[in-house]
Amino acid sequence: MKIILIGIQGAGKSTQGNLLSEKLNIPYLSTGHIFRDLAKEKTKVGRYIKEIMNAGYLIPDSKTLSIVSDYLKRPEYKNGYIMDGFPRTTKQAEAFNEKIDCVFYLKVSDKEALWRLSYRNEAGREDETLGAVRKRIELFHKLTEPVIDFYRKHHLLFEIDGEKSIEDISKEIMSKIK
């Protein structure tokens, strides 16, 4: 099974992705984690990704597609995955040639996302400054909301109220899968 989770930063994609991974016994893959790992590397690509992320911008489409495609060639993803943070643009969605089973949009308000992120305490998250988060929320509305429509038109999208409890959200997602 191949599942995509879409939502604004702070919507609970990581939480639900990890829960789904345990329940379905398929790996969870977050492009945010991939990019943060690459940003720690003392390489040209690592420095480039770090600068873009810390400014709150998205990694360019071609670079993102290349990195995600390389990761998905790994043997642990051959039987499926739960993807978080990709695709973030319609160009990425159109170019992504994997057959997706379903897409879950965890919908939360900007205010709720900012509130959650202000209480999230992850050490070393240089990309979660208020300015960077606000920029990513702005980019989500501009670039990623059309991706939601893309998957809706392909009858793959399930919209979930991301402001419910973790347990209720998880139950709702599982009810759509089964």
RAPE-V186179 format. One record per pair of residues at least 4 apart in sequence whose ideal C-beta (glycine too) atoms are under 8 Angstrom apart, sorted by sequence separation. I is the first residue (numbers start at 1). J is the second residue. If there is no record, write none. Layout:
# RAPE-V186179
i = (I & I)
j = (J & J)
This chain:
# RAPE-V186179
i = (7 & 12 & 13 & 14 & 15 & 16 & 17 & 18 & 19 & 20 & 21 & 29 & 30 & 31 & 32 & 33 & 34 & 35 & 36 & 37 & 41 & 42 & 43 & 44 & 45 & 46 & 47 & 48 & 49 & 50 & 51 & 53 & 59 & 60 & 61 & 62 & 63 & 64 & 65 & 66 & 67 & 68 & 69 & 73 & 77 & 88 & 89 & 90 & 91 & 92 & 96 & 108 & 109 & 110 & 111 & 112 & 113 & 114 & 115 & 116 & 128 & 129 & 130 & 131 & 132 & 133 & 134 & 135 & 136 & 137 & 138 & 139 & 140 & 141 & 143 & 144 & 145 & 146 & 147 & 148 & 149 & 150 & 152 & 160 & 164 & 165 & 166 & 167 & 168 & 169 & 170 & 171 & 172 & 173 & 174 & 7 & 21 & 29 & 41 & 42 & 52 & 59 & 72 & 87 & 108 & 127 & 128 & 139 & 140 & 151 & 152 & 164 & 7 & 20 & 21 & 40 & 52 & 53 & 58 & 71 & 86 & 87 & 122 & 151 & 6 & 21 & 38 & 39 & 52 & 162 & 5 & 20 & 38 & 39 & 59 & 108 & 120 & 161 & 164 & 72 & 87 & 148 & 160 & 18 & 39 & 40 & 49 & 86 & 5 & 17 & 38 & 39 & 117 & 148 & 161 & 5 & 160 & 17 & 160 & 35 & 39 & 68 & 158 & 14 & 117 & 3 & 13 & 36 & 14 & 35 & 68 & 158 & 114 & 113 & 114 & 80 & 64 & 1 & 3 & 64 & 114 & 35 & 64 & 113 & 1 & 72 & 65 & 110 & 61 & 64 & 68 & 38 & 58 & 61 & 65 & 58 & 61 & 65 & 35 & 31 & 34 & 34 & 61 & 31 & 31 & 34 & 29 & 29 & 105 & 105 & 29 & 103 & 27 & 27 & 112 & 88 & 100 & 112 & 29 & 31 & 32 & 88 & 105 & 107 & 26 & 27 & 28 & 29 & 30 & 31 & 32 & 90 & 103 & 104 & 105 & 107 & 26 & 27 & 28 & 29 & 30 & 31 & 89 & 93 & 102 & 103 & 104 & 105 & 106 & 107 & 108 & 109 & 26 & 27 & 29 & 30 & 31 & 88 & 89 & 92 & 101 & 102 & 103 & 105 & 107 & 108 & 24 & 26 & 28 & 88 & 90 & 94 & 100 & 102 & 104 & 106 & 107 & 31 & 89 & 90 & 93 & 24 & 89 & 93 & 88 & 87 & 90 & 21 & 20 & 106 & 17 & 17 & 104 & 14 & 13 & 56 & 13 & 54 & 104 & 53 & 54 & 56 & 53 & 102 & 54 & 56 & 102 & 50 & 56 & 3 & 5 & 55 & 56 & 2 & 3 & 4 & 5 & 54 & 56 & 57 & 58 & 1 & 2 & 3 & 4 & 5 & 53 & 56 & 3 & 4 & 55 & 56 & 2 & 58 & 4 & 57 & 4 & 56 & 58 & 16 & 39 & 36 & 16 & 36 & 13 & 12 & 11 & 2 & 4 & 11 & 12 & 2 & 3 & 6 & 11 & 2 & 3 & 4 & 5 & 6 & 7 & 10 & 2 & 3 & 4 & 5 & 6 & 7 & 1 & 3 & 4 & 6 & 7 & 8 & 3 & 5 & 7 & 8 & 10 & 11 & 10 & 9 & 10 & 12 & 8 & 10 & 10 & 9 & 10 & 10 & 9 & 9 & 8 & 9 & 8 & 9 & 8 & 6 & 6 & 6 & 6 & 4 & 19 & 23 & 12 & 16 & 20 & 11 & 15 & 19 & 23 & 16 & 20 & 24 & 12 & 16 & 20 & 7 & 12 & 16 & 3 & 1)
j = (11 & 16 & 17 & 18 & 19 & 20 & 21 & 22 & 23 & 24 & 25 & 33 & 34 & 35 & 36 & 37 & 38 & 39 & 40 & 41 & 45 & 46 & 47 & 48 & 49 & 50 & 51 & 52 & 53 & 54 & 55 & 57 & 63 & 64 & 65 & 66 & 67 & 68 & 69 & 70 & 71 & 72 & 73 & 77 & 81 & 92 & 93 & 94 & 95 & 96 & 100 & 112 & 113 & 114 & 115 & 116 & 117 & 118 & 119 & 120 & 132 & 133 & 134 & 135 & 136 & 137 & 138 & 139 & 140 & 141 & 142 & 143 & 144 & 145 & 147 & 148 & 149 & 150 & 151 & 152 & 153 & 154 & 156 & 164 & 168 & 169 & 170 & 171 & 172 & 173 & 174 & 175 & 176 & 177 & 178 & 12 & 26 & 34 & 46 & 47 & 57 & 64 & 77 & 92 & 113 & 132 & 133 & 144 & 145 & 156 & 157 & 169 & 13 & 26 & 27 & 46 & 58 & 59 & 64 & 77 & 92 & 93 & 128 & 157 & 13 & 28 & 45 & 46 & 59 & 169 & 13 & 28 & 46 & 47 & 67 & 116 & 128 & 169 & 172 & 81 & 96 & 157 & 169 & 28 & 49 & 50 & 59 & 96 & 16 & 28 & 49 & 50 & 128 & 159 & 172 & 17 & 172 & 30 & 173 & 49 & 53 & 83 & 173 & 30 & 133 & 20 & 30 & 53 & 32 & 53 & 86 & 176 & 133 & 133 & 134 & 101 & 86 & 24 & 26 & 87 & 137 & 59 & 88 & 137 & 26 & 98 & 92 & 137 & 89 & 92 & 96 & 67 & 88 & 91 & 95 & 89 & 92 & 96 & 67 & 64 & 67 & 68 & 95 & 67 & 68 & 71 & 71 & 72 & 148 & 151 & 77 & 151 & 76 & 77 & 162 & 139 & 151 & 163 & 81 & 83 & 84 & 140 & 157 & 159 & 79 & 80 & 81 & 82 & 83 & 84 & 85 & 143 & 156 & 157 & 158 & 160 & 80 & 81 & 82 & 83 & 84 & 85 & 143 & 147 & 156 & 157 & 158 & 159 & 160 & 161 & 162 & 163 & 81 & 82 & 84 & 85 & 86 & 143 & 144 & 147 & 156 & 157 & 158 & 160 & 162 & 163 & 80 & 82 & 84 & 144 & 146 & 150 & 156 & 158 & 160 & 162 & 163 & 88 & 146 & 147 & 150 & 82 & 147 & 151 & 147 & 147 & 150 & 82 & 82 & 169 & 82 & 84 & 173 & 84 & 84 & 127 & 85 & 126 & 176 & 126 & 127 & 129 & 127 & 176 & 129 & 131 & 177 & 126 & 132 & 80 & 82 & 132 & 133 & 80 & 81 & 82 & 83 & 132 & 134 & 135 & 136 & 80 & 81 & 82 & 83 & 84 & 132 & 135 & 83 & 84 & 135 & 136 & 83 & 139 & 86 & 139 & 87 & 139 & 143 & 104 & 127 & 125 & 106 & 127 & 106 & 106 & 106 & 98 & 100 & 107 & 108 & 99 & 100 & 103 & 108 & 100 & 101 & 102 & 103 & 104 & 105 & 108 & 101 & 102 & 103 & 104 & 105 & 106 & 101 & 103 & 104 & 106 & 107 & 108 & 104 & 106 & 108 & 110 & 112 & 113 & 113 & 113 & 114 & 116 & 113 & 116 & 117 & 117 & 120 & 133 & 133 & 136 & 136 & 137 & 137 & 140 & 140 & 144 & 147 & 148 & 151 & 151 & 166 & 170 & 162 & 166 & 170 & 162 & 166 & 170 & 174 & 169 & 173 & 177 & 166 & 170 & 174 & 162 & 169 & 173 & 177 & 177)
